[in-house]
């Protein structure tokens, strides 16, 4: 949790029951769960992990940064 905002936790998969469990778990861990679609979308999520690692390590942000999807 960053102030009043929860960091976004993306997840994807082809099993709707498994996705429901992941959604609940992310919510219980105070993330804002976002269903990114079928498993084939995983290849688009993986580069976000590399970007996060770069920001955390190379830009010195450490664990003090997170992704957030904003909606109106």
OpenMM code with the backbone's topology and positions (N, CA, C; nanometers):
from openmm import Vec3, app, unit

residues = "UNK UNK UNK UNK UNK UNK UNK UNK UNK UNK UNK UNK UNK UNK UNK UNK UNK UNK UNK UNK UNK UNK UNK UNK UNK UNK UNK UNK UNK UNK UNK UNK UNK UNK UNK UNK UNK UNK UNK UNK UNK UNK UNK UNK UNK UNK UNK UNK UNK UNK UNK UNK UNK UNK UNK UNK UNK UNK UNK UNK UNK UNK UNK UNK UNK UNK UNK UNK UNK UNK UNK UNK".split()
positions = [
    Vec3(0.0848, -0.1176, 0.0000),
    Vec3(0.0000, 0.0000, 0.0000),
    Vec3(0.0895, 0.1241, 0.0000),
    Vec3(0.0598, 0.2165, -0.0878),
    Vec3(0.1325, 0.3420, -0.0999),
    Vec3(0.0356, 0.4538, -0.0640),
    Vec3(0.0395, 0.4973, 0.0608),
    Vec3(-0.0579, 0.5954, 0.1065),
    Vec3(-0.1959, 0.5333, 0.1034),
    Vec3(-0.2842, 0.5945, 0.0284),
    Vec3(-0.4210, 0.5431, 0.0142),
    Vec3(-0.4363, 0.4513, -0.1072),
    Vec3(-0.3314, 0.4405, -0.1885),
    Vec3(-0.3419, 0.3633, -0.3122),
    Vec3(-0.2772, 0.2264, -0.2997),
    Vec3(-0.3407, 0.1298, -0.3628),
    Vec3(-0.2848, -0.0056, -0.3676),
    Vec3(-0.2145, -0.0250, -0.5013),
    Vec3(-0.0989, -0.0874, -0.4972),
    Vec3(-0.0259, -0.1187, -0.6196),
    Vec3(-0.1051, -0.2202, -0.7015),
    Vec3(-0.0935, -0.2104, -0.8324),
    Vec3(-0.1618, -0.3029, -0.9222),
    Vec3(-0.0876, -0.4356, -0.9287),
    Vec3(-0.1619, -0.5447, -0.9214),
    Vec3(-0.1062, -0.6789, -0.9409),
    Vec3(-0.1757, -0.7381, -1.0626),
    Vec3(-0.1015, -0.7491, -1.1720),
    Vec3(-0.1553, -0.8093, -1.2931),
    Vec3(-0.1477, -0.9609, -1.2827),
    Vec3(-0.2460, -1.0275, -1.3394),
    Vec3(-0.2421, -1.1734, -1.3482),
    Vec3(-0.3114, -1.2145, -1.4771),
    Vec3(-0.2747, -1.3304, -1.5271),
    Vec3(-0.3389, -1.3818, -1.6479),
    Vec3(-0.3405, -1.5336, -1.6411),
    Vec3(-0.4238, -1.5947, -1.7221),
    Vec3(-0.4315, -1.7398, -1.7236),
    Vec3(-0.5523, -1.7874, -1.8015),
    Vec3(-0.5557, -1.9169, -1.8237),
    Vec3(-0.6652, -1.9778, -1.8988),
    Vec3(-0.7657, -2.0509, -1.8097),
    Vec3(-0.7348, -2.0641, -1.6812),
    Vec3(-0.8202, -2.1374, -1.5868),
    Vec3(-0.8947, -2.0362, -1.4999),
    Vec3(-1.0242, -2.0208, -1.5228),
    Vec3(-1.1012, -1.9187, -1.4508),
    Vec3(-1.1057, -1.9431, -1.3007),
    Vec3(-1.1078, -2.0686, -1.2575),
    Vec3(-1.1085, -2.0979, -1.1135),
    Vec3(-0.9754, -2.0561, -1.0507),
    Vec3(-0.8654, -2.0855, -1.1181),
    Vec3(-0.7335, -2.0465, -1.0670),
    Vec3(-0.7206, -1.8946, -1.0640),
    Vec3(-0.7726, -1.8285, -1.1666),
    Vec3(-0.7658, -1.6826, -1.1702),
    Vec3(-0.8464, -1.6208, -1.0562),
    Vec3(-0.9578, -1.6805, -1.0217),
    Vec3(-1.0385, -1.6305, -0.9100),
    Vec3(-0.9610, -1.6405, -0.7793),
    Vec3(-0.8865, -1.7490, -0.7616),
    Vec3(-0.8044, -1.7664, -0.6414),
    Vec3(-0.6943, -1.6613, -0.6373),
    Vec3(-0.6269, -1.6405, -0.7492),
    Vec3(-0.5195, -1.5407, -0.7561),
    Vec3(-0.5749, -1.4013, -0.7290),
    Vec3(-0.6922, -1.3719, -0.7835),
    Vec3(-0.7557, -1.2419, -0.7606),
    Vec3(-0.7797, -1.2198, -0.6109),
    Vec3(-0.8378, -1.3192, -0.5461),
    Vec3(-0.8649, -1.3090, -0.4021),
    Vec3(-0.7362, -1.2923, -0.3225),
    Vec3(-0.6340, -1.3716, -0.3549),
    Vec3(-0.5068, -1.3646, -0.2835),
    Vec3(-0.4433, -1.2266, -0.2994),
    Vec3(-0.4401, -1.1738, -0.4211),
    Vec3(-0.3830, -1.0407, -0.4439),
    Vec3(-0.4591, -0.9356, -0.3640),
    Vec3(-0.5913, -0.9453, -0.3624),
    Vec3(-0.6737, -0.8516, -0.2866),
    Vec3(-0.6449, -0.8618, -0.1369),
    Vec3(-0.6333, -0.9831, -0.0855),
    Vec3(-0.6032, -1.0031, 0.0569),
    Vec3(-0.4655, -0.9486, 0.0941),
    Vec3(-0.3738, -0.9448, -0.0027),
    Vec3(-0.2393, -0.8923, 0.0210),
    Vec3(-0.2318, -0.7418, -0.0059),
    Vec3(-0.3479, -0.6779, -0.0183),
    Vec3(-0.3608, -0.5335, -0.0400),
    Vec3(-0.3101, -0.4841, -0.1746),
    Vec3(-0.3157, -0.5697, -0.2766),
    Vec3(-0.2899, -0.5255, -0.4126),
    Vec3(-0.4235, -0.4976, -0.4801),
    Vec3(-0.4208, -0.4204, -0.5871),
    Vec3(-0.5373, -0.3991, -0.6716),
    Vec3(-0.5262, -0.4986, -0.7870),
    Vec3(-0.5965, -0.6126, -0.7795),
    Vec3(-0.5810, -0.7157, -0.8819),
    Vec3(-0.6437, -0.6754, -1.0155),
    Vec3(-0.5699, -0.6994, -1.1236),
    Vec3(-0.6186, -0.6689, -1.2579),
    Vec3(-0.5993, -0.7920, -1.3457),
    Vec3(-0.7103, -0.8430, -1.3979),
    Vec3(-0.7071, -0.9581, -1.4877),
    Vec3(-0.6579, -0.9103, -1.6241),
    Vec3(-0.5396, -0.9562, -1.6632),
    Vec3(-0.4786, -0.9139, -1.7895),
    Vec3(-0.5154, -1.0057, -1.9055),
    Vec3(-0.6077, -1.0992, -1.8829),
    Vec3(-0.6551, -1.1824, -1.9924),
    Vec3(-0.6026, -1.3245, -1.9898),
    Vec3(-0.5989, -1.3893, -2.1072),
    Vec3(-0.5558, -1.5290, -2.1152),
    Vec3(-0.4052, -1.5433, -2.0933),
    Vec3(-0.3613, -1.6663, -2.0762),
    Vec3(-0.2211, -1.6957, -2.0480),
    Vec3(-0.1271, -1.6388, -2.1535),
    Vec3(-0.1721, -1.6291, -2.2768),
    Vec3(-0.0853, -1.5761, -2.3822),
    Vec3(-0.0408, -1.4324, -2.3540),
    Vec3(-0.1090, -1.3627, -2.2640),
    Vec3(-0.0706, -1.2265, -2.2270),
    Vec3(0.0497, -1.2229, -2.1327),
    Vec3(0.0883, -1.3374, -2.0778),
    Vec3(0.2026, -1.3427, -1.9853),
    Vec3(0.3280, -1.2854, -2.0496),
    Vec3(0.3452, -1.3072, -2.1788),
    Vec3(0.4649, -1.2569, -2.2463),
    Vec3(0.4693, -1.1045, -2.2484),
    Vec3(0.3554, -1.0398, -2.2297),
    Vec3(0.3517, -0.8939, -2.2225),
    Vec3(0.3735, -0.8444, -2.0795),
    Vec3(0.3417, -0.9275, -1.9820),
    Vec3(0.3616, -0.8898, -1.8419),
    Vec3(0.5064, -0.9065, -1.7982),
    Vec3(0.5751, -1.0050, -1.8536),
    Vec3(0.7126, -1.0328, -1.8119),
    Vec3(0.8058, -0.9130, -1.8300),
    Vec3(0.7967, -0.8355, -1.9388),
    Vec3(0.8836, -0.7180, -1.9492),
    Vec3(0.8580, -0.6139, -1.8398),
    Vec3(0.7353, -0.6101, -1.7860),
    Vec3(0.7087, -0.5186, -1.6745),
    Vec3(0.7930, -0.5544, -1.5534),
    Vec3(0.8144, -0.6840, -1.5326),
    Vec3(0.8990, -0.7272, -1.4211),
    Vec3(1.0419, -0.6781, -1.4414),
    Vec3(1.0916, -0.6869, -1.5657),
    Vec3(1.2273, -0.6381, -1.5942),
    Vec3(1.2361, -0.4874, -1.5758),
    Vec3(1.1320, -0.4143, -1.6143),
    Vec3(1.1302, -0.2698, -1.5934),
    Vec3(1.1320, -0.2381, -1.4444),
    Vec3(1.0511, -0.3096, -1.3671),
    Vec3(1.0488, -0.2889, -1.2221),
    Vec3(1.1871, -0.3143, -1.1619),
    Vec3(1.2515, -0.4227, -1.2020),
    Vec3(1.3853, -0.4549, -1.1507),
    Vec3(1.4832, -0.3436, -1.1868),
    Vec3(1.4763, -0.2940, -1.3097),
    Vec3(1.5652, -0.1857, -1.3515),
    Vec3(1.5436, -0.0618, -1.2647),
    Vec3(1.4183, -0.0231, -1.2457),
    Vec3(1.3890, 0.0947, -1.1638),
    Vec3(1.4342, 0.0753, -1.0197),
    Vec3(1.4079, -0.0422, -0.9658),
    Vec3(1.4429, -0.0695, -0.8261),
    Vec3(1.5935, -0.0703, -0.8048),
    Vec3(1.6669, -0.1339, -0.8951),
    Vec3(1.8112, -0.1514, -0.8764),
    Vec3(1.8909, -0.0367, -0.9376),
    Vec3(1.8724, -0.0114, -1.0658),
    Vec3(1.9554, 0.0863, -1.1364),
    Vec3(1.9178, 0.2313, -1.1084),
    Vec3(1.7925, 0.2558, -1.0810),
    Vec3(1.7492, 0.3918, -1.0504),
    Vec3(1.7406, 0.4166, -0.8999),
    Vec3(1.7731, 0.3149, -0.8209),
    Vec3(1.7780, 0.3302, -0.6758),
    Vec3(1.6434, 0.3419, -0.6065),
    Vec3(1.5365, 0.3008, -0.6711),
    Vec3(1.4047, 0.3117, -0.6087),
    Vec3(1.3780, 0.2005, -0.5082),
    Vec3(1.4522, 0.0925, -0.5159),
    Vec3(1.4330, -0.0183, -0.4232),
    Vec3(1.2892, -0.0663, -0.4221),
    Vec3(1.2415, -0.0995, -0.3042),
    Vec3(1.1041, -0.1486, -0.2897),
    Vec3(1.0042, -0.0339, -0.2774),
    Vec3(1.0497, 0.0891, -0.3011),
    Vec3(0.9641, 0.2058, -0.2845),
    Vec3(0.8953, 0.2487, -0.4131),
    Vec3(0.8770, 0.1557, -0.5056),
    Vec3(0.8053, 0.1872, -0.6289),
    Vec3(0.7123, 0.0710, -0.6626),
    Vec3(0.6093, 0.1029, -0.7392),
    Vec3(0.5130, 0.0003, -0.7805),
    Vec3(0.4371, 0.0524, -0.9014),
    Vec3(0.3763, -0.0379, -0.9752),
    Vec3(0.2923, 0.0002, -1.0879),
    Vec3(0.1491, 0.0201, -1.0392),
    Vec3(0.0782, 0.1140, -1.1024),
    Vec3(-0.0609, 0.1407, -1.0682),
    Vec3(-0.1363, 0.1779, -1.1949),
    Vec3(-0.2455, 0.1089, -1.2215),
    Vec3(-0.3353, 0.1443, -1.3310),
    Vec3(-0.4375, 0.2427, -1.2748),
    Vec3(-0.4499, 0.3571, -1.3391),
    Vec3(-0.5470, 0.4576, -1.2963),
    Vec3(-0.6665, 0.4533, -1.3904),
    Vec3(-0.7854, 0.4602, -1.3338),
    Vec3(-0.9086, 0.4573, -1.4130),
    Vec3(-0.9966, 0.5750, -1.3755),
    Vec3(-1.0753, 0.6202, -1.4701),
    Vec3(-1.1751, 0.7258, -1.4428),
    Vec3(-1.3114, 0.6639, -1.4435),
] * unit.nanometer
topology = app.Topology()
chain = topology.addChain("A")
for resn in residues:
    res = topology.addResidue(resn, chain)
    for name in ("N", "CA", "C"):
        topology.addAtom(name, app.Element.getBySymbol(name[0]), res)
